[in-house]
Amino acid sequence: MLSTEEQAVVETVADWVDREVRPVVRDLEHANTYPEKLIEQMKEMGNYGLAIPGPWGEVPVSMPCYALVTATGTPTRSPELRPGSATPAARG
């Protein structure tokens, strides 16, 4: 179970991916372009260092939260991985 703060992290990343990444990812891939703008946005949001403990990491989160943040950016993200829903293992 994710804390309220971790749910907010996952929701924020999911919304950002839907708003900023999905519309341009195909063009970036086909052009073989480094997504500098997206990387900078990820840094600003604190996505770098989520799995790295302090004092070096940004925001320490649990492994389930990190896994959901990572899965949020995948093209095969399924509805059960949306924020606030139980993972298949948790429902099992």
N, C-alpha and C positions, 0 to 999 in steps of 0.2 A: 504494500500500500504506500502510495506516495504522500508526502506531507503536502500541505496547502501550498507552500512555497515551491515545491518540486512540480506540482501540477501546473502552477503558473509558468514555470520555466518551459515545460513541455508545450503548453498552449501557446506561449509566445513564439517559440521556434516553429511550431506547426503553422501558425498564422503567417509568420515571416516567409516560410517556404512557399506557402500557397500564393502569397502576394508578390514576392520578389524573385523567387527562384524558378518556379514552374513556368512563368511566361517567357523566360529567356534561356532556359537550360539547353534546349535543343539547338538553338542558334549558336550558343557558346561552344557546344560540343562539335557541331559541324564546322565551325570556323576554327576549331582547335585553339580557342582563345582562353587565356588564363582569366578566371573570374575575379579580378582584383577588387572590383566594387563589392561583390558579394562577400569575399573574404574579409574585407575591412568592416563590413556590417556585422559579420559573425564575431569579429574581435570586439567591436563596440558593444555587442549584446552580452559578451562574456562567455561565448560558447567554447572558446579555446581554454583548455585547462579544467574542464568540468570533472575529469577523472583524475586530476593531479591534486594530491593533498597540499594544504597550506604549509608554508607561506607561499609556495610557488604557483599554486593553482588559482583560478579565478573564484569560482563558487563551488565549494564541495557539495556534491550530490551523491545519492545512493546509486548503486549499480543499476537497479531497475529504472531509475530516472534517466541515467546516462544512456541506457539501451533504448528507451523510448525517444530521447532526443536524437540519437543516431538513426533510428528507424524512421523518424519523421521526414528525413530528407531522401528516403528511397522512393523510386518510382512505383514500387509495388506495395506501398503503404496501404494496409487494409483498414477498413473502418474500425475493427476492434483495437487498432493501435492508436486511435484518436485519443486525445487527452480525456481523462475522466472515465474511460471504459476499462473494464477489467481485461487483463491479458488472458489469452487462452489457457495458460497454465493456472492462473488464479481462479478461473471459472471452473476448471476441471474438477 
